[in-house]
Amino acid sequence: MKPCGRCPIPNIDPTTAIPSPAVNDTLQTYRQDPRLNGAITFGMNAIVIEGDGQMLKVGQLVSADWRF
């Protein structure tokens, strides 16, 4: 449906809980999206049109159709 701005959580070291801007600083050099006022984008939001409410299990095969 639309580009998805990257959240800041990946910048936090899980061992120390200390944030570091290194990851976003690097991504900022080539992943800025003018559609989101320069936010870093890394994916797309989507809408599920079939299978809502189903449970996925480890090892289960999954497929999807992409329409843009």
PDBQT receptor file of N, H, CA, C and O in Angstrom, charges set to zero:
ATOM      1  N   MET A   1       0.806  -1.183   0.000  1.00  0.00    +0.000 N 
ATOM      2  CA  MET A   1       0.000   0.000   0.000  1.00  0.00    +0.000 C 
ATOM      3  C   MET A   1       0.855   1.255   0.000  1.00  0.00    +0.000 C 
ATOM      4  O   MET A   1       0.583   2.193  -0.749  1.00  0.00    +0.000 OA
ATOM      5  N   LYS A   2       1.891   1.279   0.836  1.00  0.00    +0.000 N 
ATOM      6  H   LYS A   2       2.112   0.516   1.444  1.00  0.00    +0.000 HD
ATOM      7  CA  LYS A   2       2.744   2.463   0.902  1.00  0.00    +0.000 C 
ATOM      8  C   LYS A   2       4.088   2.086   1.511  1.00  0.00    +0.000 C 
ATOM      9  O   LYS A   2       4.205   1.062   2.185  1.00  0.00    +0.000 OA
ATOM     10  N   PRO A   3       5.103   2.917   1.272  1.00  0.00    +0.000 N 
ATOM     11  CA  PRO A   3       6.404   2.655   1.887  1.00  0.00    +0.000 C 
ATOM     12  C   PRO A   3       6.294   2.705   3.411  1.00  0.00    +0.000 C 
ATOM     13  O   PRO A   3       5.463   3.426   3.963  1.00  0.00    +0.000 OA
ATOM     14  N   CYS A   4       7.128   1.944   4.064  1.00  0.00    +0.000 N 
ATOM     15  H   CYS A   4       7.802   1.358   3.615  1.00  0.00    +0.000 HD
ATOM     16  CA  CYS A   4       7.116   1.845   5.522  1.00  0.00    +0.000 C 
ATOM     17  C   CYS A   4       8.404   2.459   6.081  1.00  0.00    +0.000 C 
ATOM     18  O   CYS A   4       9.503   2.007   5.762  1.00  0.00    +0.000 OA
ATOM     19  N   GLY A   5       8.258   3.481   6.907  1.00  0.00    +0.000 N 
ATOM     20  H   GLY A   5       7.365   3.848   7.166  1.00  0.00    +0.000 HD
ATOM     21  CA  GLY A   5       9.427   4.081   7.547  1.00  0.00    +0.000 C 
ATOM     22  C   GLY A   5      10.046   3.135   8.559  1.00  0.00    +0.000 C 
ATOM     23  O   GLY A   5       9.338   2.430   9.278  1.00  0.00    +0.000 OA
ATOM     24  N   ARG A   6      11.352   3.125   8.611  1.00  0.00    +0.000 N 
ATOM     25  H   ARG A   6      11.927   3.698   8.027  1.00  0.00    +0.000 HD
ATOM     26  CA  ARG A   6      12.074   2.224   9.502  1.00  0.00    +0.000 C 
ATOM     27  C   ARG A   6      11.991   2.726  10.935  1.00  0.00    +0.000 C 
ATOM     28  O   ARG A   6      12.193   3.912  11.198  1.00  0.00    +0.000 OA
ATOM     29  N   CYS A   7      11.693   1.822  11.860  1.00  0.00    +0.000 N 
ATOM     30  H   CYS A   7      11.529   0.859  11.647  1.00  0.00    +0.000 HD
ATOM     31  CA  CYS A   7      11.632   2.207  13.269  1.00  0.00    +0.000 C 
ATOM     32  C   CYS A   7      13.047   2.251  13.849  1.00  0.00    +0.000 C 
ATOM     33  O   CYS A   7      13.959   1.655  13.275  1.00  0.00    +0.000 OA
ATOM     34  N   PRO A   8      13.249   2.942  14.968  1.00  0.00    +0.000 N 
ATOM     35  CA  PRO A   8      14.591   3.086  15.549  1.00  0.00    +0.000 C 
ATOM     36  C   PRO A   8      15.059   1.892  16.378  1.00  0.00    +0.000 C 
ATOM     37  O   PRO A   8      16.211   1.879  16.810  1.00  0.00    +0.000 OA
ATOM     38  N   ILE A   9      14.216   0.896  16.615  1.00  0.00    +0.000 N 
ATOM     39  H   ILE A   9      13.280   0.907  16.264  1.00  0.00    +0.000 HD
ATOM     40  CA  ILE A   9      14.580  -0.238  17.481  1.00  0.00    +0.000 C 
ATOM     41  C   ILE A   9      15.851  -0.965  17.023  1.00  0.00    +0.000 C 
ATOM     42  O   ILE A   9      16.649  -1.344  17.880  1.00  0.00    +0.000 OA
ATOM     43  N   PRO A  10      16.088  -1.183  15.704  1.00  0.00    +0.000 N 
ATOM     44  CA  PRO A  10      17.323  -1.878  15.317  1.00  0.00    +0.000 C 
ATOM     45  C   PRO A  10      18.601  -1.145  15.712  1.00  0.00    +0.000 C 
ATOM     46  O   PRO A  10      19.681  -1.734  15.669  1.00  0.00    +0.000 OA
ATOM     47  N   ASN A  11      18.504   0.111  16.091  1.00  0.00    +0.000 N 
ATOM     48  H   ASN A  11      17.627   0.589  16.126  1.00  0.00    +0.000 HD
ATOM     49  CA  ASN A  11      19.686   0.854  16.542  1.00  0.00    +0.000 C 
ATOM     50  C   ASN A  11      20.055   0.545  17.991  1.00  0.00    +0.000 C 
ATOM     51  O   ASN A  11      21.100   0.993  18.463  1.00  0.00    +0.000 OA
ATOM     52  N   ILE A  12      19.224  -0.207  18.703  1.00  0.00    +0.000 N 
ATOM     53  H   ILE A  12      18.375  -0.570  18.319  1.00  0.00    +0.000 HD
ATOM     54  CA  ILE A  12      19.467  -0.481  20.119  1.00  0.00    +0.000 C 
ATOM     55  C   ILE A  12      20.190  -1.812  20.276  1.00  0.00    +0.000 C 
ATOM     56  O   ILE A  12      19.736  -2.841  19.777  1.00  0.00    +0.000 OA
ATOM     57  N   ASP A  13      21.303  -1.779  20.964  1.00  0.00    +0.000 N 
ATOM     58  H   ASP A  13      21.672  -0.943  21.370  1.00  0.00    +0.000 HD
ATOM     59  CA  ASP A  13      22.080  -2.988  21.232  1.00  0.00    +0.000 C 
ATOM     60  C   ASP A  13      21.292  -3.845  22.228  1.00  0.00    +0.000 C 
ATOM     61  O   ASP A  13      21.044  -3.392  23.345  1.00  0.00    +0.000 OA
ATOM     62  N   PRO A  14      20.891  -5.068  21.859  1.00  0.00    +0.000 N 
ATOM     63  CA  PRO A  14      20.078  -5.876  22.759  1.00  0.00    +0.000 C 
ATOM     64  C   PRO A  14      20.791  -6.297  24.040  1.00  0.00    +0.000 C 
ATOM     65  O   PRO A  14      20.138  -6.621  25.031  1.00  0.00    +0.000 OA
ATOM     66  N   THR A  15      22.098  -6.295  24.031  1.00  0.00    +0.000 N 
ATOM     67  H   THR A  15      22.629  -6.031  23.225  1.00  0.00    +0.000 HD
ATOM     68  CA  THR A  15      22.850  -6.690  25.221  1.00  0.00    +0.000 C 
ATOM     69  C   THR A  15      22.919  -5.568  26.245  1.00  0.00    +0.000 C 
ATOM     70  O   THR A  15      22.795  -5.808  27.446  1.00  0.00    +0.000 OA
ATOM     71  N   THR A  16      23.117  -4.334  25.766  1.00  0.00    +0.000 N 
ATOM     72  H   THR A  16      23.218  -4.139  24.790  1.00  0.00    +0.000 HD
ATOM     73  CA  THR A  16      23.314  -3.207  26.677  1.00  0.00    +0.000 C 
ATOM     74  C   THR A  16      22.121  -2.256  26.747  1.00  0.00    +0.000 C 
ATOM     75  O   THR A  16      22.027  -1.446  27.670  1.00  0.00    +0.000 OA
ATOM     76  N   ALA A  17      21.211  -2.350  25.781  1.00  0.00    +0.000 N 
ATOM     77  H   ALA A  17      21.287  -3.007  25.032  1.00  0.00    +0.000 HD
ATOM     78  CA  ALA A  17      20.064  -1.440  25.659  1.00  0.00    +0.000 C 
ATOM     79  C   ALA A  17      20.499  -0.011  25.342  1.00  0.00    +0.000 C 
ATOM     80  O   ALA A  17      19.731   0.934  25.521  1.00  0.00    +0.000 OA
ATOM     81  N   ILE A  18      21.733   0.138  24.871  1.00  0.00    +0.000 N 
ATOM     82  H   ILE A  18      22.357  -0.630  24.726  1.00  0.00    +0.000 HD
ATOM     83  CA  ILE A  18      22.239   1.460  24.511  1.00  0.00    +0.000 C 
ATOM     84  C   ILE A  18      22.016   1.679  23.017  1.00  0.00    +0.000 C 
ATOM     85  O   ILE A  18      22.438   0.866  22.195  1.00  0.00    +0.000 OA
ATOM     86  N   PRO A  19      21.346   2.789  22.669  1.00  0.00    +0.000 N 
ATOM     87  CA  PRO A  19      21.131   3.065  21.245  1.00  0.00    +0.000 C 
ATOM     88  C   PRO A  19      22.401   3.614  20.596  1.00  0.00    +0.000 C 
ATOM     89  O   PRO A  19      23.193   4.309  21.233  1.00  0.00    +0.000 OA
ATOM     90  N   SER A  20      22.573   3.292  19.335  1.00  0.00    +0.000 N 
ATOM     91  H   SER A  20      21.930   2.728  18.817  1.00  0.00    +0.000 HD
ATOM     92  CA  SER A  20      23.681   3.810  18.548  1.00  0.00    +0.000 C 
ATOM     93  C   SER A  20      23.128   4.201  17.183  1.00  0.00    +0.000 C 
ATOM     94  O   SER A  20      22.425   3.411  16.554  1.00  0.00    +0.000 OA
ATOM     95  N   PRO A  21      23.434   5.402  16.721  1.00  0.00    +0.000 N 
ATOM     96  CA  PRO A  21      22.895   5.846  15.442  1.00  0.00    +0.000 C 
ATOM     97  C   PRO A  21      23.628   5.283  14.227  1.00  0.00    +0.000 C 
ATOM     98  O   PRO A  21      23.293   5.642  13.099  1.00  0.00    +0.000 OA
ATOM     99  N   ALA A  22      24.610   4.420  14.421  1.00  0.00    +0.000 N 
ATOM    100  H   ALA A  22      24.883   4.128  15.338  1.00  0.00    +0.000 HD
ATOM    101  CA  ALA A  22      25.449   3.945  13.313  1.00  0.00    +0.000 C 
ATOM    102  C   ALA A  22      24.644   3.310  12.180  1.00  0.00    +0.000 C 
ATOM    103  O   ALA A  22      24.902   3.595  11.010  1.00  0.00    +0.000 OA
ATOM    104  N   VAL A  23      23.677   2.457  12.506  1.00  0.00    +0.000 N 
ATOM    105  H   VAL A  23      23.468   2.225  13.456  1.00  0.00    +0.000 HD
ATOM    106  CA  VAL A  23      22.896   1.771  11.474  1.00  0.00    +0.000 C 
ATOM    107  C   VAL A  23      22.078   2.784  10.674  1.00  0.00    +0.000 C 
ATOM    108  O   VAL A  23      22.151   2.811   9.446  1.00  0.00    +0.000 OA
ATOM    109  N   ASN A  24      21.305   3.611  11.365  1.00  0.00    +0.000 N 
ATOM    110  H   ASN A  24      21.246   3.588  12.363  1.00  0.00    +0.000 HD
ATOM    111  CA  ASN A  24      20.486   4.589  10.654  1.00  0.00    +0.000 C 
ATOM    112  C   ASN A  24      21.321   5.629   9.932  1.00  0.00    +0.000 C 
ATOM    113  O   ASN A  24      20.931   6.082   8.857  1.00  0.00    +0.000 OA
ATOM    114  N   ASP A  25      22.453   6.019  10.485  1.00  0.00    +0.000 N 
ATOM    115  H   ASP A  25      22.770   5.651  11.359  1.00  0.00    +0.000 HD
ATOM    116  CA  ASP A  25      23.324   6.980   9.802  1.00  0.00    +0.000 C 
ATOM    117  C   ASP A  25      23.776   6.432   8.454  1.00  0.00    +0.000 C 
ATOM    118  O   ASP A  25      23.820   7.159   7.461  1.00  0.00    +0.000 OA
ATOM    119  N   THR A  26      24.112   5.146   8.427  1.00  0.00    +0.000 N 
ATOM    120  H   THR A  26      24.077   4.555   9.234  1.00  0.00    +0.000 HD
ATOM    121  CA  THR A  26      24.534   4.518   7.172  1.00  0.00    +0.000 C 
ATOM    122  C   THR A  26      23.371   4.423   6.200  1.00  0.00    +0.000 C 
ATOM    123  O   THR A  26      23.510   4.778   5.030  1.00  0.00    +0.000 OA
ATOM    124  N   LEU A  27      22.222   3.949   6.673  1.00  0.00    +0.000 N 
ATOM    125  H   LEU A  27      22.108   3.661   7.624  1.00  0.00    +0.000 HD
ATOM    126  CA  LEU A  27      21.052   3.818   5.805  1.00  0.00    +0.000 C 
ATOM    127  C   LEU A  27      20.575   5.171   5.283  1.00  0.00    +0.000 C 
ATOM    128  O   LEU A  27      20.056   5.263   4.170  1.00  0.00    +0.000 OA
ATOM    129  N   GLN A  28      20.747   6.206   6.074  1.00  0.00    +0.000 N 
ATOM    130  H   GLN A  28      21.169   6.132   6.978  1.00  0.00    +0.000 HD
ATOM    131  CA  GLN A  28      20.318   7.550   5.683  1.00  0.00    +0.000 C 
ATOM    132  C   GLN A  28      21.024   8.013   4.406  1.00  0.00    +0.000 C 
ATOM    133  O   GLN A  28      20.500   8.856   3.679  1.00  0.00    +0.000 OA
ATOM    134  N   THR A  29      22.201   7.467   4.134  1.00  0.00    +0.000 N 
ATOM    135  H   THR A  29      22.627   6.782   4.724  1.00  0.00    +0.000 HD
ATOM    136  CA  THR A  29      22.950   7.906   2.955  1.00  0.00    +0.000 C 
ATOM    137  C   THR A  29      22.355   7.403   1.650  1.00  0.00    +0.000 C 
ATOM    138  O   THR A  29      22.644   7.959   0.590  1.00  0.00    +0.000 OA
ATOM    139  N   TYR A  30      21.523   6.353   1.705  1.00  0.00    +0.000 N 
ATOM    140  H   TYR A  30      21.288   5.902   2.566  1.00  0.00    +0.000 HD
ATOM    141  CA  TYR A  30      20.979   5.831   0.446  1.00  0.00    +0.000 C 
ATOM    142  C   TYR A  30      19.546   5.306   0.527  1.00  0.00    +0.000 C 
ATOM    143  O   TYR A  30      19.010   4.864  -0.489  1.00  0.00    +0.000 OA
ATOM    144  N   ARG A  31      18.912   5.337   1.692  1.00  0.00    +0.000 N 
ATOM    145  H   ARG A  31      19.347   5.696   2.518  1.00  0.00    +0.000 HD
ATOM    146  CA  ARG A  31      17.548   4.797   1.804  1.00  0.00    +0.000 C 
ATOM    147  C   ARG A  31      16.507   5.860   2.155  1.00  0.00    +0.000 C 
ATOM    148  O   ARG A  31      15.395   5.509   2.550  1.00  0.00    +0.000 OA
ATOM    149  N   GLN A  32      16.828   7.139   2.024  1.00  0.00    +0.000 N 
ATOM    150  H   GLN A  32      17.731   7.425   1.703  1.00  0.00    +0.000 HD
ATOM    151  CA  GLN A  32      15.847   8.178   2.306  1.00  0.00    +0.000 C 
ATOM    152  C   GLN A  32      14.768   8.173   1.236  1.00  0.00    +0.000 C 
ATOM    153  O   GLN A  32      15.058   8.014   0.050  1.00  0.00    +0.000 OA
ATOM    154  N   ASP A  33      13.526   8.348   1.657  1.00  0.00    +0.000 N 
ATOM    155  H   ASP A  33      13.291   8.477   2.620  1.00  0.00    +0.000 HD
ATOM    156  CA  ASP A  33      12.397   8.305   0.729  1.00  0.00    +0.000 C 
ATOM    157  C   ASP A  33      11.657   9.638   0.770  1.00  0.00    +0.000 C 
ATOM    158  O   ASP A  33      11.074   9.991   1.796  1.00  0.00    +0.000 OA
ATOM    159  N   PRO A  34      11.674  10.380  -0.334  1.00  0.00    +0.000 N 
ATOM    160  CA  PRO A  34      11.002  11.678  -0.346  1.00  0.00    +0.000 C 
ATOM    161  C   PRO A  34       9.489  11.575  -0.134  1.00  0.00    +0.000 C 
ATOM    162  O   PRO A  34       8.853  12.551   0.263  1.00  0.00    +0.000 OA
ATOM    163  N   ARG A  35       8.907  10.395  -0.397  1.00  0.00    +0.000 N 
ATOM    164  H   ARG A  35       9.424   9.602  -0.720  1.00  0.00    +0.000 HD
ATOM    165  CA  ARG A  35       7.464  10.215  -0.175  1.00  0.00    +0.000 C 
ATOM    166  C   ARG A  35       7.114  10.258   1.304  1.00  0.00    +0.000 C 
ATOM    167  O   ARG A  35       5.960  10.485   1.668  1.00  0.00    +0.000 OA
ATOM    168  N   LEU A  36       8.114  10.039   2.161  1.00  0.00    +0.000 N 
ATOM    169  H   LEU A  36       9.051   9.855   1.865  1.00  0.00    +0.000 HD
ATOM    170  CA  LEU A  36       7.904  10.065   3.614  1.00  0.00    +0.000 C 
ATOM    171  C   LEU A  36       8.766  11.139   4.264  1.00  0.00    +0.000 C 
ATOM    172  O   LEU A  36       9.287  10.943   5.362  1.00  0.00    +0.000 OA
ATOM    173  N   ASN A  37       8.915  12.267   3.589  1.00  0.00    +0.000 N 
ATOM    174  H   ASN A  37       8.491  12.426   2.697  1.00  0.00    +0.000 HD
ATOM    175  CA  ASN A  37       9.698  13.403   4.105  1.00  0.00    +0.000 C 
ATOM    176  C   ASN A  37      11.128  13.027   4.464  1.00  0.00    +0.000 C 
ATOM    177  O   ASN A  37      11.673  13.524   5.449  1.00  0.00    +0.000 OA
ATOM    178  N   GLY A  38      11.734  12.158   3.676  1.00  0.00    +0.000 N 
ATOM    179  H   GLY A  38      11.291  11.754   2.876  1.00  0.00    +0.000 HD
ATOM    180  CA  GLY A  38      13.126  11.783   3.887  1.00  0.00    +0.000 C 
ATOM    181  C   GLY A  38      13.345  10.674   4.892  1.00  0.00    +0.000 C 
ATOM    182  O   GLY A  38      14.491  10.362   5.218  1.00  0.00    +0.000 OA
ATOM    183  N   ALA A  39      12.272  10.065   5.395  1.00  0.00    +0.000 N 
ATOM    184  H   ALA A  39      11.342  10.319   5.130  1.00  0.00    +0.000 HD
ATOM    185  CA  ALA A  39      12.432   8.954   6.346  1.00  0.00    +0.000 C 
ATOM    186  C   ALA A  39      13.148   7.796   5.650  1.00  0.00    +0.000 C 
ATOM    187  O   ALA A  39      13.080   7.646   4.430  1.00  0.00    +0.000 OA
ATOM    188  N   ILE A  40      13.825   6.994   6.441  1.00  0.00    +0.000 N 
ATOM    189  H   ILE A  40      13.880   7.116   7.432  1.00  0.00    +0.000 HD
ATOM    190  CA  ILE A  40      14.479   5.799   5.918  1.00  0.00    +0.000 C 
ATOM    191  C   ILE A  40      13.400   4.755   5.684  1.00  0.00    +0.000 C 
ATOM    192  O   ILE A  40      12.613   4.456   6.582  1.00  0.00    +0.000 OA
ATOM    193  N   THR A  41      13.361   4.201   4.483  1.00  0.00    +0.000 N 
ATOM    194  H   THR A  41      14.000   4.444   3.753  1.00  0.00    +0.000 HD
ATOM    195  CA  THR A  41      12.384   3.151   4.204  1.00  0.00    +0.000 C 
ATOM    196  C   THR A  41      13.127   1.849   3.922  1.00  0.00    +0.000 C 
ATOM    197  O   THR A  41      14.208   1.833   3.335  1.00  0.00    +0.000 OA
ATOM    198  N   PHE A  42      12.513   0.776   4.359  1.00  0.00    +0.000 N 
ATOM    199  H   PHE A  42      11.635   0.789   4.836  1.00  0.00    +0.000 HD
ATOM    200  CA  PHE A  42      13.147  -0.525   4.228  1.00  0.00    +0.000 C 
ATOM    201  C   PHE A  42      12.165  -1.574   3.766  1.00  0.00    +0.000 C 
ATOM    202  O   PHE A  42      12.547  -2.716   3.512  1.00  0.00    +0.000 OA
ATOM    203  N   GLY A  43      10.910  -1.204   3.653  1.00  0.00    +0.000 N 
ATOM    204  H   GLY A  43      10.599  -0.276   3.859  1.00  0.00    +0.000 HD
ATOM    205  CA  GLY A  43       9.892  -2.163   3.259  1.00  0.00    +0.000 C 
ATOM    206  C   GLY A  43       8.617  -1.455   2.864  1.00  0.00    +0.000 C 
ATOM    207  O   GLY A  43       8.590  -0.235   2.700  1.00  0.00    +0.000 OA
ATOM    208  N   MET A  44       7.564  -2.231   2.713  1.00  0.00    +0.000 N 
ATOM    209  H   MET A  44       7.585  -3.222   2.845  1.00  0.00    +0.000 HD
ATOM    210  CA  MET A  44       6.266  -1.697   2.336  1.00  0.00    +0.000 C 
ATOM    211  C   MET A  44       5.213  -2.236   3.291  1.00  0.00    +0.000 C 
ATOM    212  O   MET A  44       5.240  -3.409   3.663  1.00  0.00    +0.000 OA
ATOM    213  N   ASN A  45       4.278  -1.365   3.687  1.00  0.00    +0.000 N 
ATOM    214  H   ASN A  45       4.256  -0.412   3.384  1.00  0.00    +0.000 HD
ATOM    215  CA  ASN A  45       3.110  -1.840   4.412  1.00  0.00    +0.000 C 
ATOM    216  C   ASN A  45       2.238  -2.588   3.419  1.00  0.00    +0.000 C 
ATOM    217  O   ASN A  45       2.271  -2.295   2.224  1.00  0.00    +0.000 OA
ATOM    218  N   ALA A  46       1.480  -3.524   3.885  1.00  0.00    +0.000 N 
ATOM    219  H   ALA A  46       1.454  -3.762   4.856  1.00  0.00    +0.000 HD
ATOM    220  CA  ALA A  46       0.649  -4.334   3.001  1.00  0.00    +0.000 C 
ATOM    221  C   ALA A  46      -0.727  -4.541   3.614  1.00  0.00    +0.000 C 
ATOM    222  O   ALA A  46      -0.949  -4.284   4.798  1.00  0.00    +0.000 OA
ATOM    223  N   ILE A  47      -1.635  -5.009   2.783  1.00  0.00    +0.000 N 
ATOM    224  H   ILE A  47      -1.455  -5.217   1.822  1.00  0.00    +0.000 HD
ATOM    225  CA  ILE A  47      -2.978  -5.349   3.238  1.00  0.00    +0.000 C 
ATOM    226  C   ILE A  47      -3.209  -6.819   2.946  1.00  0.00    +0.000 C 
ATOM    227  O   ILE A  47      -3.012  -7.281   1.822  1.00  0.00    +0.000 OA
ATOM    228  N   VAL A  48      -3.627  -7.546   3.963  1.00  0.00    +0.000 N 
ATOM    229  H   VAL A  48      -3.787  -7.171   4.876  1.00  0.00    +0.000 HD
ATOM    230  CA  VAL A  48      -3.951  -8.961   3.793  1.00  0.00    +0.000 C 
ATOM    231  C   VAL A  48      -5.370  -9.046   3.248  1.00  0.00    +0.000 C 
ATOM    232  O   VAL A  48      -6.302  -8.501   3.840  1.00  0.00    +0.000 OA
ATOM    233  N   ILE A  49      -5.531  -9.729   2.121  1.00  0.00    +0.000 N 
ATOM    234  H   ILE A  49      -4.774 -10.171   1.640  1.00  0.00    +0.000 HD
ATOM    235  CA  ILE A  49      -6.867  -9.850   1.543  1.00  0.00    +0.000 C 
ATOM    236  C   ILE A  49      -7.414 -11.272   1.656  1.00  0.00    +0.000 C 
ATOM    237  O   ILE A  49      -8.583 -11.520   1.359  1.00  0.00    +0.000 OA
ATOM    238  N   GLU A  50      -6.570 -12.193   2.083  1.00  0.00    +0.000 N 
ATOM    239  H   GLU A  50      -5.620 -11.992   2.325  1.00  0.00    +0.000 HD
ATOM    240  CA  GLU A  50      -7.026 -13.570   2.232  1.00  0.00    +0.000 C 
ATOM    241  C   GLU A  50      -6.165 -14.252   3.290  1.00  0.00    +0.000 C 
ATOM    242  O   GLU A  50      -4.951 -14.053   3.320  1.00  0.00    +0.000 OA
ATOM    243  N   GLY A  51      -6.776 -15.050   4.154  1.00  0.00    +0.000 N 
ATOM    244  H   GLY A  51      -7.763 -15.212   4.129  1.00  0.00    +0.000 HD
ATOM    245  CA  GLY A  51      -6.035 -15.785   5.164  1.00  0.00    +0.000 C 
ATOM    246  C   GLY A  51      -5.927 -15.077   6.499  1.00  0.00    +0.000 C 
ATOM    247  O   GLY A  51      -5.232 -15.557   7.395  1.00  0.00    +0.000 OA
ATOM    248  N   ASP A  52      -6.604 -13.937   6.652  1.00  0.00    +0.000 N 
ATOM    249  H   ASP A  52      -7.168 -13.547   5.924  1.00  0.00    +0.000 HD
ATOM    250  CA  ASP A  52      -6.567 -13.202   7.914  1.00  0.00    +0.000 C 
ATOM    251  C   ASP A  52      -7.040 -14.107   9.051  1.00  0.00    +0.000 C 
ATOM    252  O   ASP A  52      -8.051 -14.797   8.924  1.00  0.00    +0.000 OA
ATOM    253  N   GLY A  53      -6.308 -14.098  10.154  1.00  0.00    +0.000 N 
ATOM    254  H   GLY A  53      -5.487 -13.537  10.257  1.00  0.00    +0.000 HD
ATOM    255  CA  GLY A  53      -6.678 -14.905  11.309  1.00  0.00    +0.000 C 
ATOM    256  C   GLY A  53      -6.081 -16.297  11.322  1.00  0.00    +0.000 C 
ATOM    257  O   GLY A  53      -6.256 -17.034  12.292  1.00  0.00    +0.000 OA
ATOM    258  N   GLN A  54      -5.377 -16.671  10.262  1.00  0.00    +0.000 N 
ATOM    259  H   GLN A  54      -5.235 -16.073   9.474  1.00  0.00    +0.000 HD
ATOM    260  CA  GLN A  54      -4.750 -17.985  10.208  1.00  0.00    +0.000 C 
ATOM    261  C   GLN A  54      -3.480 -17.989  11.047  1.00  0.00    +0.000 C 
ATOM    262  O   GLN A  54      -2.845 -16.949  11.218  1.00  0.00    +0.000 OA
ATOM    263  N   MET A  55      -3.108 -19.144  11.566  1.00  0.00    +0.000 N 
ATOM    264  H   MET A  55      -3.624 -19.990  11.427  1.00  0.00    +0.000 HD
ATOM    265  CA  MET A  55      -1.908 -19.280  12.385  1.00  0.00    +0.000 C 
ATOM    266  C   MET A  55      -0.796 -19.902  11.559  1.00  0.00    +0.000 C 
ATOM    267  O   MET A  55      -0.987 -20.950  10.942  1.00  0.00    +0.000 OA
ATOM    268  N   LEU A  56       0.379 -19.254  11.546  1.00  0.00    +0.000 N 
ATOM    269  H   LEU A  56       0.534 -18.403  12.047  1.00  0.00    +0.000 HD
ATOM    270  CA  LEU A  56       1.552 -19.832  10.886  1.00  0.00    +0.000 C 
ATOM    271  C   LEU A  56       2.332 -20.653  11.895  1.00  0.00    +0.000 C 
ATOM    272  O   LEU A  56       2.406 -20.303  13.072  1.00  0.00    +0.000 OA
ATOM    273  N   LYS A  57       2.912 -21.747  11.426  1.00  0.00    +0.000 N 
ATOM    274  H   LYS A  57       2.851 -22.032  10.469  1.00  0.00    +0.000 HD
ATOM    275  CA  LYS A  57       3.723 -22.602  12.294  1.00  0.00    +0.000 C 
ATOM    276  C   LYS A  57       5.143 -22.680  11.732  1.00  0.00    +0.000 C 
ATOM    277  O   LYS A  57       5.351 -22.529  10.528  1.00  0.00    +0.000 OA
ATOM    278  N   VAL A  58       6.105 -22.914  12.605  1.00  0.00    +0.000 N 
ATOM    279  H   VAL A  58       5.936 -23.036  13.583  1.00  0.00    +0.000 HD
ATOM    280  CA  VAL A  58       7.499 -23.040  12.191  1.00  0.00    +0.000 C 
ATOM    281  C   VAL A  58       7.614 -24.135  11.136  1.00  0.00    +0.000 C 
ATOM    282  O   VAL A  58       7.115 -25.243  11.330  1.00  0.00    +0.000 OA
ATOM    283  N   GLY A  59       8.266 -23.825  10.026  1.00  0.00    +0.000 N 
ATOM    284  H   GLY A  59       8.671 -22.924   9.868  1.00  0.00    +0.000 HD
ATOM    285  CA  GLY A  59       8.476 -24.782   8.960  1.00  0.00    +0.000 C 
ATOM    286  C   GLY A  59       7.365 -24.826   7.920  1.00  0.00    +0.000 C 
ATOM    287  O   GLY A  59       7.498 -25.490   6.892  1.00  0.00    +0.000 OA
ATOM    288  N   GLN A  60       6.276 -24.123   8.184  1.00  0.00    +0.000 N 
ATOM    289  H   GLN A  60       6.168 -23.583   9.019  1.00  0.00    +0.000 HD
ATOM    290  CA  GLN A  60       5.159 -24.108   7.233  1.00  0.00    +0.000 C 
ATOM    291  C   GLN A  60       5.538 -23.304   5.998  1.00  0.00    +0.000 C 
ATOM    292  O   GLN A  60       6.148 -22.240   6.105  1.00  0.00    +0.000 OA
ATOM    293  N   LEU A  61       5.173 -23.817   4.819  1.00  0.00    +0.000 N 
ATOM    294  H   LEU A  61       4.677 -24.682   4.732  1.00  0.00    +0.000 HD
ATOM    295  CA  LEU A  61       5.409 -23.092   3.582  1.00  0.00    +0.000 C 
ATOM    296  C   LEU A  61       4.374 -21.985   3.432  1.00  0.00    +0.000 C 
ATOM    297  O   LEU A  61       3.191 -22.174   3.717  1.00  0.00    +0.000 OA
ATOM    298  N   VAL A  62       4.842 -20.833   2.980  1.00  0.00    +0.000 N 
ATOM    299  H   VAL A  62       5.803 -20.680   2.748  1.00  0.00    +0.000 HD
ATOM    300  CA  VAL A  62       3.965 -19.675   2.799  1.00  0.00    +0.000 C 
ATOM    301  C   VAL A  62       4.245 -19.090   1.430  1.00  0.00    +0.000 C 
ATOM    302  O   VAL A  62       5.393 -19.061   0.989  1.00  0.00    +0.000 OA
ATOM    303  N   SER A  63       3.214 -18.626   0.761  1.00  0.00    +0.000 N 
ATOM    304  H   SER A  63       2.281 -18.650   1.120  1.00  0.00    +0.000 HD
ATOM    305  CA  SER A  63       3.405 -17.934  -0.523  1.00  0.00    +0.000 C 
ATOM    306  C   SER A  63       2.545 -16.669  -0.518  1.00  0.00    +0.000 C 
ATOM    307  O   SER A  63       1.596 -16.548   0.257  1.00  0.00    +0.000 OA
ATOM    308  N   ALA A  64       2.892 -15.746  -1.387  1.00  0.00    +0.000 N 
ATOM    309  H   ALA A  64       3.663 -15.845  -2.016  1.00  0.00    +0.000 HD
ATOM    310  CA  ALA A  64       2.145 -14.496  -1.485  1.00  0.00    +0.000 C 
ATOM    311  C   ALA A  64       2.194 -13.989  -2.913  1.00  0.00    +0.000 C 
ATOM    312  O   ALA A  64       3.139 -14.251  -3.657  1.00  0.00    +0.000 OA
ATOM    313  N   ASP A  65       1.164 -13.265  -3.273  1.00  0.00    +0.000 N 
ATOM    314  H   ASP A  65       0.397 -13.051  -2.668  1.00  0.00    +0.000 HD
ATOM    315  CA  ASP A  65       1.128 -12.570  -4.552  1.00  0.00    +0.000 C 
ATOM    316  C   ASP A  65       1.321 -11.091  -4.285  1.00  0.00    +0.000 C 
ATOM    317  O   ASP A  65       0.713 -10.532  -3.373  1.00  0.00    +0.000 OA
ATOM    318  N   TRP A  66       2.155 -10.468  -5.070  1.00  0.00    +0.000 N 
ATOM    319  H   TRP A  66       2.649 -10.922  -5.811  1.00  0.00    +0.000 HD
ATOM    320  CA  TRP A  66       2.442  -9.041  -4.902  1.00  0.00    +0.000 C 
ATOM    321  C   TRP A  66       1.791  -8.253  -6.015  1.00  0.00    +0.000 C 
ATOM    322  O   TRP A  66       1.981  -8.567  -7.189  1.00  0.00    +0.000 OA
ATOM    323  N   ARG A  67       1.038  -7.252  -5.672  1.00  0.00    +0.000 N 
ATOM    324  H   ARG A  67       0.884  -6.996  -4.718  1.00  0.00    +0.000 HD
ATOM    325  CA  ARG A  67       0.431  -6.363  -6.657  1.00  0.00    +0.000 C 
ATOM    326  C   ARG A  67       0.718  -4.936  -6.243  1.00  0.00    +0.000 C 
ATOM    327  O   ARG A  67       0.381  -4.514  -5.136  1.00  0.00    +0.000 OA
ATOM    328  N   PHE A  68       1.344  -4.198  -7.143  1.00  0.00    +0.000 N 
ATOM    329  H   PHE A  68       1.618  -4.540  -8.041  1.00  0.00    +0.000 HD
ATOM    330  CA  PHE A  68       1.665  -2.797  -6.844  1.00  0.00    +0.000 C 
ATOM    331  C   PHE A  68       0.883  -1.904  -7.765  1.00  0.00    +0.000 C 
ATOM    332  O   PHE A  68       1.001  -0.681  -7.687  1.00  0.00    +0.000 OA
TER     333      PHE A  68
